[in-house]
């Protein structure tokens, strides 16, 4: 059966961006929604964002954790930011503030989020993760060494890898792998401040004579045979406008170390520090 999967992530506590994206997604009528983590860190409305995402999960959304969710839930900065020799005071302040905004029940939910979710459509496996298969901190940026990219994506048999972490929207074919990164919903780095998301379409695979006969005989395909997609999965990047000035003002009014740069990043849609 064909699958239309709306993918978004890196919300970062920006409820205005999330609601705008979800309104757009609702109009597109996907079968499911996947959320690739980094839900609350940096933004002004972490508690409301958690409640909105929990409601989506109850309605069937696939939700995974991101690296900054670890920082907010448990202050494990080495796990959340392993590339930093010293975690900036602004990072710690933002994580601690977000932690304090969340109830014990919300924090427990954040801790229980899995690092990966999987969904099948016919014979196509889709992996939902934050960074890359097996990692919430190792992303798949477009300028990554190709050898490293191949090593990371081949840690899963999934045909489609839906990920985030880089805050840069990207769709790439790599051999049989389709990488879909919707960019950031609430904290974009690619120059467009709109709320980023993507629509993945996994079409039905038309029956071949061999497959039809196997189905009739009740036989499984030989695992050693090469898999051929007769109908290729495809994805489209989306960007939804919202009131970025209001979101930026909410961040700036908080007064934490680094908030002036966070607000500027939201307004510009690119990292400012």
C-alpha angles and dihedrals in degrees: 000000000000119000131209109192123185110210127198138150147143089076093157097194094301100139095174091059092045094051092048092051092046092051089053091045091051090057090053092053102217121189093233141000125227122198116198101203140252091109108164117010117115099005131105101239110046098149095050090046092053091050092050093049092046089054089051090050091052087054091054106275118150107233127185134180126255129208095260090053086066090052093051097043100044111003089241094153096168090058093043098044108022092158092063118085089196123021110228119245089239091060091051093047093050092048093047092047092050091046090054092051092057126081121234089256092053092048091050090051090050090051092050095055112118122236092230141023129190133204130184126214109187101306096338119103119206119197119203114200140143108235108003137310108313096004139079092189106042107077134189104240116177092241095053116124105273092230091056091046091054091048091052099045094046091062084086134048090216116130091211126038114198108193145149134183098113096072086220119114112234141161117188139168113217109179104300092342122100112200114201118187111170094196120234123323094201111013110036123188100183101082098263112096094198122113107274126217138142139221117222119197119195106186127208113271107238112233117256120209090252094049093045090052092047090051091050091049093044092239126148122228116261105262089216094058119101112258114233123195109213090181113037124218112243136192136199126202116229132193123194122198119229138160099289092170092059091048091049092048091052090055095044092050091059092071101211122150107278096017092119088061093043090053091049090049092054091049096046100036090227133090112272121181 
